Amino acid sequence: MQVDQAASLAIAKNLPDLPMTAPLWGLVVFILWTIAVVVFLLVVRIRHLAAGGSPKDFAAIDDTNLMWRLFRVQANLIENLPLYLGVVFLLTVRGISGGAIDLLIVVYIIFRILHSIVHILGTDPRLRVFSLAIQFSCLVGLISLAIT
């Protein structure tokens, strides 16, 4: 199926020129953080293979293993991205912004990254749960602001 360039340009011209808002910048940071974690995971996996390790080890559940923790962090980021993306979509299409939204976005992104770091380091899982609770609270607050 060939796309008509003239039709595509006409559609693009009719779209509003949206400014970069805090929710959109948060999305950029979320995506870049996810990419950084995936790159880190790839480096760890390549080093593992170069040291004579087996690809079978990639799926070995072992919370003491950096490779496993990175895999879980990457999976967790992918699981949570649609939730955040949905909130960003609601806020953007409704044109809702403001200081409360910006604050909730910053808090959400900080605790999203903190959650990953705590998981990567393998430190106290209670801090991960606390971080997740803060993130979900931010998402609930953002959703309520987006729909009211």
BAGU-446782 format. One line per field, with one value per residue (C-alpha): residue in one letter; x, y, z. Coordinates in steps of 0.25 Angstrom, whole numbers. Example, Ala and Ser with C-alpha at 12.3 -4.5 7.8 and 13.67 -1.06 7.14 Angstrom:
residues 2
res c(A  S) $
X c(49  55) $
Y c(-18  -4) $
Z c(31  29) $
//
This chain:
residues 148
res c(M  Q  V  D  Q  A  A  S  L  A  I  A  K  N  L  P  D  L  P  M  T  A  P  L  W  G  L  V  V  F  I  L  W  T  I  A  V  V  V  F  L  L  V  V  R  I  R  H  L  A  A  G  G  S  P  K  D  F  A  A  I  D  D  T  N  L  M  W  R  L  F  R  V  Q  A  N  L  I  E  N  L  P  L  Y  L  G  V  V  F  L  L  T  V  R  G  I  S  G  G  A  I  D  L  L  I  V  V  Y  I  I  F  R  I  L  H  S  I  V  H  I  L  G  T  D  P  R  L  R  V  F  S  L  A  I  Q  F  S  C  L  V  G  L  I  S  L  A  I  T) $
X c(0  6  4  0  10  0  -10  0  5  -10  -12  1  -3  -16  -10  -8  6  7  17  26  19  24  17  23  37  34  31  44  52  44  48  62  63  58  68  79  75  74  88  93  86  92  106  104  99  111  121  114  115  130  134  128  114  102  90  82  87  79  66  72  64  74  72  87  90  92  87  74  72  74  65  54  56  55  42  36  39  32  20  19  21  7  1  9  7  -8  -8  1  -9  -21  -14  -9  -22  -30  -20  -19  -6  -2  7  1  2  17  20  13  21  34  31  26  39  48  42  41  56  59  51  60  73  68  65  78  86  78  76  64  52  43  49  44  30  30  35  24  13  18  18  4  -1  4  -3  -16  -14  -11  -23  -32  -27  -28  -43  -49) $
Y c(0  13  26  38  49  60  54  52  66  71  63  68  83  81  76  86  91  85  91  82  81  74  61  61  63  53  43  47  44  31  26  30  24  11  11  13  1  -7  -3  -6  -20  -23  -19  -28  -40  -38  -38  -50  -57  -53  -59  -72  -71  -77  -71  -80  -72  -60  -66  -71  -65  -60  -47  -47  -47  -33  -38  -44  -31  -22  -31  -29  -14  -14  -22  -13  -1  -7  -11  3  11  9  14  27  28  27  39  47  45  49  62  65  63  70  82  81  87  94  94  82  74  78  74  61  58  61  53  41  41  43  31  23  25  22  9  5  8  1  -11  -11  -9  -20  -12  -13  -17  -8  4  -1  -4  10  16  9  14  28  26  20  31  41  34  34  49  51  43  50  64  59  55  66) $
Z c(0  -4  4  -4  0  -3  7  17  17  17  30  36  33  40  53  64  67  81  91  99  112  125  122  108  114  124  113  106  119  122  108  109  122  116  105  115  123  110  106  120  119  106  111  123  114  103  115  120  107  104  118  113  119  112  107  115  127  122  128  141  152  162  169  173  158  151  138  144  151  139  131  142  142  126  127  138  130  118  126  132  120  114  127  127  112  114  124  115  104  112  117  103  96  106  107  122  128  141  153  160  147  145  160  159  146  152  164  156  147  159  166  153  152  166  166  154  162  174  166  159  171  178  191  200  192  202  196  182  187  193  180  172  182  180  165  165  174  164  152  160  163  148  143  152  147  133  134  143) $
//
